[in-house]
């Protein structure tokens, strides 16, 4: 009768993640993706940081919506659907009247957000 052998796996290639993480640490490791129904004319501004096709009041409305929505976390717009339609009810109703809207997706993490058009911090020499 063959003797039973013991199998011990090799140690993991990377160290295991800590068991107890704070919410900020969990959010930083696993950012989440959220979707909003927003005006289509904000797409270039949110995705490419290009405000050239917008009026000053449209830029201000987009910045105000962004600041209110992402005031406690960092966000970046990663996608907008190509399909859109005219609607009166959307997620930016307090900032924009009825307009063509599409679904935008934002990647979130725990750090506070800066407004879309805010200049990036300059590196010190």
N, C-alpha and C positions, 0 to 999 in steps of 0.2 A: 504494500500500500504506500503510495507516494506521500511524503511528508508535506504538510501545508507550508507554503512559503509566505512570508510577510512582505507586502509591497509598501514601500515608503516613497512617496513622490519627491521629486527634486524640490528645492526651495523655490519660491516664486521669483520671477525675474525682476520684479519691482516690489518695493516694500508696500505692505497693505496700507490702505487709507486709515487715518485715525478714526476711532469709533465715535468719539464725541466732538462734533463740530458746532460752532456757533452758526446762527442763521446767515450772517454775513459771509462766513467761510463756505457754507454750502452753496449760497447764491453765486459766489465767485467761481466755484468749481463747476457748477452746473447752471449756467444762465438759462433763462426761459424765453420762449418765443410767444408774443402776444399779437393779436390782430385787431385792427380798428378800421371802420368804414369812414373814409376821409375824402375830401375833395381831390379830384384828379390833378388839378392845377398845382398842387403842392408836391407832386412826385419828384420833379427835378431838384427842388429845394431840399427835400428830406433825404433823397437817395444820393444826389451828387453835390449837395451844398451849393447849388446854382440858382440864384434868385433873379437871374436876368429877365425872365419872362413874367415876373410878378410886380404889381404896384406896391408902393410903400405900405398901404393899409393891409394888403394881403400878406406881406412879410410879417407885419406886426401881429396879425391874427394867428398866423402859423407859429410864430415864436411864443405868443401867449398860450396857445393850446399846448405846445410842447412843454413849456415851463410848468404849467398846471398839471399835466399828465405825468411827467417824469421828474417831478421835483425831488423825490427821495431815492432815485436810482439812475443809473447810467443806461442810456438806450441808444441804439443805432438802427436806422431803417435799413432792412436787408432786402426787402422785396415789395413790389406792388403788382397786383393782378393786372393783366392786360384787358380784361373784361370790365366794363364800367356801365353805369346807368344813371339817369337823372333821379334824384331822390330829395325829399324834403327832410327826412329824418336820418341823421347820420351822427357820428360820434363827435363832430365838431360843430354841433348845432348852435352853440352859444357864440361861435366865432365866425361863422359863415352861413349865409342863407342857403336855400335850396339850390343845388348844383349837381353836376356830374360827379359821381363818387366811385371809388374803387376800394378794395381791401388792401391795406398796408400791413406788413409784418415787421415787428420790432424785436430785436434781441436785447434782453434786459440783464443787467447785473446790478450789484448793490451800491456802487459808487454814485454820488450825486451827479446829475446831468447838467451840462452847460447848454445854453440856447444854441439852436442850429447854426446861426450865423456868427457865433462868438469866435474871436480869433483864438488860435491855439497858443498855449504858453510858449514863450521863447526860451530857448536853451541859453544858459549863461556861459560865456567863454571861460 
